[in-house]
Amino acid sequence: MIYKYCFRPLLFLKDAEETHEQTLAFLSRVDFLAPILEPFFSVSDSRLQVGIGPLHFPNPVGLAGGFDKNGKAIKIWPAFGFGFIEIGAVTALAQPGNPKPRLIRLPKDHALINRLGFNNEGAEAIGAHLGAMLGNGGRLKIPLGINIGRSKVVKTEDAAADYLFTFERLYSFGDFFTLNVSSPNTPNLRDLQEKNLLKDLLAAIQTKNQELAEKERSGRKPIFVKVDPDMEISQLDQVIDVLESRQVTGIIATNATAFLREKLTAGIDEPGGLSGKPLRERATSFIRHIYQATRGRLPIIGVGGIFTAEDAYEKIKAGATAVQILTGFVYEGPCAVKRINRGLLRLMERDGFKNISEVVGSEARN
Ligand SMILES: Cc1cc2nc3c(=O)[nH]c(=O)nc-3n(C[C@H](O)[C@H](O)[C@H](O)COP(=O)(O)O)c2cc1C
């Protein structure tokens, strides 16, 4: 309430990207306050714990890729109650992204349009930064995912080498990795969702994964693939087949949409990825389809338009093991995750579920 009626109107007075950058810079400066903030913003309850492969999440609500692209504020995120976070997208080459303005708020629609275009400091610099933050073999309290994108100047046929560079450079820091082949803001990126290209990319990543795991004497790192919400269901089925054949840990559904402008009341048609409320239903329908098509075998992280506990519950019932938020965090503020987790407990009690894992896919199975 305080955020919505006091801080948000002030924050929303300024340009969206500028506000975002200043907030991140502030949070990274005060990350030493994490232990003090944590009791106010987090919910600890064993009924909320979930696992995907070797990953253990203390609760199912994560921070989606794109909010903290350079991993500047990684130490503060656990204090806001997240069960896991994803940084990035990181690309092999540092790049400035698209011309500004490139992040637009649509408050009437509870939405954002972004065409940032993977602005980030690049794998080398981000690797050095993570090394300094985490030290040798250091870990956050919650799993840290690293979202990898393709450098803009790299052609589709050379994409695998580009992803491999970032994967190898950041391997020791990530608890899991997400191959982002679905941003609408890098030209031709979504081509990598084509069956054969995706197969080749995953083969290259899994070979490197094995090699690095042997070197580090550890298990292979969990790999997720993040898909877009704009493809035909027949193509989604092909993607699912490829992910299962390449032993991918899970799928993240979905990225922002290049379409769905008819859902906007504001009559704005800016190019870029639309996220937030207008995306909610479409993302949930993708999750339900993936869960049903795989009979729950392929773990899903659900993302798109989650603002409330009800929104998160809808995605988990449709088949998501865990969820992520981004636009909802911008609009709802620092208490968002706590509110969602508390609400999930309330909804589970109402419906007689003993833990969150029981909820996963409960509606999609009917
Ligand atoms: C400002 C902004 C930047 C984003 N950057 C990335 C990114 O770098 N990598 C990625 O996989 N997704 C990115 N996304 C997509 C989000 O991770 C998420 O999939 C999408 O916004 C839907 O979730 P939401 O409705 O909760 O925002 C970005 C979204 C926004 C709004």
The ligand as a Tripos MOL2 file, in Angstrom:
@<TRIPOS>MOLECULE
LIG
   31    33     1     0     0
SMALL
NO_CHARGES

@<TRIPOS>ATOM
      1 C1         12.3100   -4.4660  -18.9910 C.3       1 LIG1
      2 C2         12.3090   -5.9160  -19.3460 C.ar      1 LIG1
      3 C3         13.4950   -6.5350  -19.7020 C.ar      1 LIG1
      4 C4         13.5020   -7.8950  -20.0090 C.ar      1 LIG1
      5 N1         14.6790   -8.5090  -20.3350 N.ar      1 LIG1
      6 C5         14.7030   -9.8480  -20.5130 C.ar      1 LIG1
      7 C6         15.9320  -10.5240  -20.7310 C.ar      1 LIG1
      8 O1         16.9950   -9.9040  -20.7800 O.2       1 LIG1
      9 N2         15.9060  -11.8760  -20.8640 N.ar      1 LIG1
     10 C7         14.7330  -12.5840  -20.8110 C.ar      1 LIG1
     11 O2         14.7490  -13.8100  -20.9300 O.2       1 LIG1
     12 N3         13.5540  -11.9590  -20.6060 N.ar      1 LIG1
     13 C8         13.5140  -10.6240  -20.4550 C.ar      1 LIG1
     14 N4         12.3160  -10.0030  -20.2190 N.ar      1 LIG1
     15 C9         11.0910  -10.8120  -20.1720 C.3       1 LIG1
     16 C10        10.7340  -11.1980  -18.7370 C.3       1 LIG1
     17 O3         11.7170  -11.9970  -18.1420 O.3       1 LIG1
     18 C11         9.3990  -11.9570  -18.6910 C.3       1 LIG1
     19 O4          9.5240  -13.1530  -19.4200 O.3       1 LIG1
     20 C12         8.2540  -11.1510  -19.2730 C.3       1 LIG1
     21 O5          8.3890   -9.7970  -18.9520 O.3       1 LIG1
     22 C13         6.9020  -11.6460  -18.7680 C.3       1 LIG1
     23 O6          6.8280  -11.5620  -17.3610 O.3       1 LIG1
     24 P1          6.1110  -10.3410  -16.5750 P.3       1 LIG1
     25 O7          4.7700  -10.1610  -17.1980 O.co2     1 LIG1
     26 O8          6.0840  -10.7760  -15.1440 O.co2     1 LIG1
     27 O9          6.9900   -9.1680  -16.8070 O.co2     1 LIG1
     28 C14        12.2910   -8.6390  -19.9630 C.ar      1 LIG1
     29 C15        11.0970   -7.9870  -19.6300 C.ar      1 LIG1
     30 C16        11.0870   -6.6420  -19.3180 C.ar      1 LIG1
     31 C17         9.7940   -5.9800  -18.9650 C.3       1 LIG1
@<TRIPOS>BOND
     1     1     2 1
     2     2     3 ar
     3     2    30 ar
     4     3     4 ar
     5     4     5 ar
     6     4    28 ar
     7     5     6 ar
     8     6     7 ar
     9     6    13 1
    10     7     8 2
    11     7     9 ar
    12     9    10 ar
    13    10    11 2
    14    10    12 ar
    15    12    13 ar
    16    13    14 ar
    17    14    15 1
    18    14    28 ar
    19    15    16 1
    20    16    17 1
    21    16    18 1
    22    18    19 1
    23    18    20 1
    24    20    21 1
    25    20    22 1
    26    22    23 1
    27    23    24 1
    28    24    25 2
    29    24    26 1
    30    24    27 1
    31    28    29 ar
    32    29    30 ar
    33    30    31 1
@<TRIPOS>SUBSTRUCTURE
     1 LIG1         1 GROUP 0 **** ****
